[in-house]
């Protein structure tokens, strides 16, 4: 029931805005009574926090499912694709997790809650990136800067894909995989080696945009939805 209620709350906010977030509407969307909302969460604020927690929990499960890989760059590529899949499969939760819909008074998330979400997600990516450093695939970078560079890259892609500016059926190979190669090369990896590692997950790392005759025939790099 808790998952049904959190999914209902996320759907209401994503589709109709925070003004639609009332106990009655959440209960109706979940097929239950308003009593269930307060029994399980106690308040609407707690329900919104649960939506954020559920979103990060699902992303963490996706990252765990990727598992380690002998090649650390391939592991990061797997986490990258897992992030994309999480956003595609949970668009409402994703919107609430990252505040891409106005949340008004419900948007206040404590630093402790943000830290908990980070431990299971961004820090896992950071550990994978650290393996890339330890195996001398990329240069050492102090602090969490490397993780945030990776996160900025993948999150920017997901936002554009979710908004329809990049087509799902072509964007991963034509935009995201080349971006990921460039990210690793910029951090010190060999280009061909990075391409080979990333191609394990993405099939091929270099799409037609920006290379060869096909790219010349496509002057608008934006991919239609």
N, C-alpha and C positions, 0 to 999 in steps of 0.2 A: 504493500500500500504506500509506503514512503516513496518508493521509486515512481509510482504512478502519480503521486501528488507533486513531486519535484518536476517530473516531465510535464505535467499539466501547467504548473507555474511558469516554467521556462517557455512553453509554447504560447501562453497568453501574453507574456512580456514581448517575445520576439515578434508576434503577429499584430498585437494591438496596443503595445506600449504599457508602461508601468501603471497607467491609470486603470487598466483592466485587472490589475492584480488585487482581487478581493477574495476573502475566504469563500464566499458563496460561488464565485465564478471558478475558482480553482477546484472546489468540491464537485461542481457540475461537470467540469471538463474531465475529472478523474472518475466520475460515476459513483460518488460517495456523498457523505453529508459534511456540513461545515464542522461538525463535532470532530470528525476525523482529522481535519487540519490542525486543530488545537490539541488534540490528543497526541498526535505524533510530533508536533513541532512547538506548540505552546504559543507561538506568535507568528505573524507574517514575516517579521524580520528574521526569525530563526529559519523559516521556510526558505527565504532567499539565500541565506548562508548555506543551507543544505543543497540548494541548486548548484552553487559554486563548488561546494565540496564534491558533489556527485560528478560534476564535469571533470575536475582534476583526478578523481578516483578512476574514472573511465580512461582518461588519458594515461594515467600510470599503468593501468592494466594493459593497455595497448603497448606501452613501452616494455613492460615485463615480458609480454608475449613475443616480442622481437628476439629476446634472448641475446646472449653474447655471440660474437662472431670472431673467428681467428684473426680476421682482418679488421682492425679498429675503424678504418674509414668505411668499410662496408657496414659495420655496425651503426655508425652515425647515419649512413644513408638509409638504413632500415628504420631508425628512429624518425628520420625526416619524413619518410613515406607514412609511417604510423601517425604522425601529427596531421598529415593531410587527410588520411582516412578518418581520423577522429573528428575533424572539422566537418567532413562530408556526412558522416553518419549521425552526428549530434549537432546540427546547426543551431538549434534553439539553446541548448546548454552552452555551446561555444560562445554565442552572442552574450549570454549573461555572465559567463566566466570572465570575459575580457572587456565587458562594459561597452560593447559596440551598439547597444541599445541604451537610451537614457534610463537610468534606474532611480533618479530622484533621491528621495530619502533612504531608499533601500540599498544604495550603492556603497555605503560605508563598510568596508571590509578591514578588519584589524590586521596589523602587521604580523601577528601570530598566525592568523588564517592564511595569509599570503605565503608565509614561510613554510607552513605545512604543505600547501599545494606545490611549492617550489621543490621541496625535498623529494617528492615522488616523481617529479617530471623534469624540470630544468636541471636539477642536480644529477639526475641519471644521464642526461645528455652531456653534462660537464664531465662526468666520470669517463664516458666513452671518448670524449675529446682529449682528456688527459692521457688515455691509452695511446692516442695518436701521437702525443708529445713524447711519451715514454718509449715508443717504438721508432722515434726519430722520423716520423712521417711529416710532422709540422714543427714549427718553432715553439718554444715555451712562451706563454703569455701570462703575465701576472694577474692574480685575482680571478674574477669571474667574467672578464671581458670577452674571452673566447666564446663562452656559452651564450652571452648576450648577442654577440655578432651572429652566431648561428641562428638564435631565436629570432632576431630581427629579419633575417633572410627568409626563413620558413614562414613566419607569421605574416610578413608582407605578401608573400605568394598566396597564402591561404585567404587573406582578405580580398585580394583581387579576384581570385577564382570564385569565392563565395558571392561576390558582387556581380559576377557574370562577365568581367572584363577578360578573363582567360578561360578557354574552354577546357573542361575536365578531360575530354578524350585526347587532347593534344598537348595541353599545357605542361604536364609533368615531364614528358620527354623533350619538348621543344623549349621550355623555359626553366623549370625547376632543376632538372638534372644538370644542364650547363651552368646554372648559377652555383650549384653545389660544387661542381668541378672547379670553377673560378674561385670559390671560397677557399678550398683546400690548397690550390696553387698559390693563392695570395698569402696563405699562412705558411708556405714553404714546401709543399708536396710537389713531386714531379707530375707534370700534366698527364702523361700517358698512364702513369701508375694510378693517379686519381681516377681517371676515366675507367680503367679496368675495375677498380674496386667498386665504384658507384654503379657500373653497368650490371653488377651482380643483382642489384635491387631494381634498377630502373630499366634494364633491358639494353639500353644504349644511352650513353651520356651526352652525346652531341646531336641535337636535332637540326633541322634545316634552317632555322632562324639564325642568321648571322654567318652562314657558311654556304659556299657553293652556289650553283646556278639557281636553285630553288629559292634561296634567300634573296637573290637579286630580283627574282620575279615577284617577290612579296615585300614591297617597300614599306608597308604598314606593319610594324612588328607586333602590334596588338592582335591578339587572337580573338576572333568573334566568338560569342557564346554559342 
